[in-house]
Amino acid sequence: MLGVKDYLPASLDPLLKDKDLQTGVSFASAGSGFDHLTSITTSTIPMSVQLDMFKEYVQKLKRSIGLETTNNIITNSVVAVSAATNDLLVSLPLRRLQYDAQGYSNMLVKLYLNFTQEIYMLGVRRIVVFCTHPIGCLPAVRTLAGGIQRTCVDKDTNLAQFFNNILKQELELSTTSFPQLRVAFVDYYNPFADIIESPHKYGFDVTDVGCCGTGELEASYLCNKRTVTCTNQSKYFFWDSLHPTERGYEIIMNSIIQDIVNTLF
């Protein structure tokens, strides 16, 4: 629908060819965030460095295909930005002496806005911004802070809503200064929450644990080829204690993709 390749190659792939640059690459680093502390904690590439990588990408394109063609590609491209969830989950607890939850959220929003403005200055005119999801209902968060019953943690879920609301408001205000900029603010929160609240509507049976291991804490490297997994993956919304299954992501994306297209084109 958006004309994007099924799989975007990593920009750091040593086998990447010049022709691949013309049809999109990924600068993402799973687990990263806008707060440098997040990337230090998770050993990932922070968003600021990913931005530098994008700048290098633009220069590579210019050397490969020339200024005019590069500008045309960048102007007509769609840049998707999805970050801040790990900042809220990982770094906020480590910065409690510096920020309260709302102050930290406001700081993140400023970093988010600076990021979008910088890529605008590089020629980008279509940006997809994914808000965060109900982090208080992630299996790992339920396990660590949801008590014996492992219920959703309201303070974390409320924080996600607060952050999303502020981000949306500030993005709407900032776009008035950049009339050519089109920003699709993606409501990732509500489809995610609806699946958790009404799983059977989507064909799921289990939404409080993941399919990998116990489903209560395992994620990342703890989910590997030696880890026992559930036998009926299609009935689980979460793959591990932090991330939905492929089917879960597909259901969410199918619910929001048309809004993205309508906003950007």
Order of alpha helices (4+ residues) and beta strands (2+ residues): alpha-alpha-alpha-alpha-beta-alpha-beta-alpha-alpha-beta-alpha-beta-beta-alpha
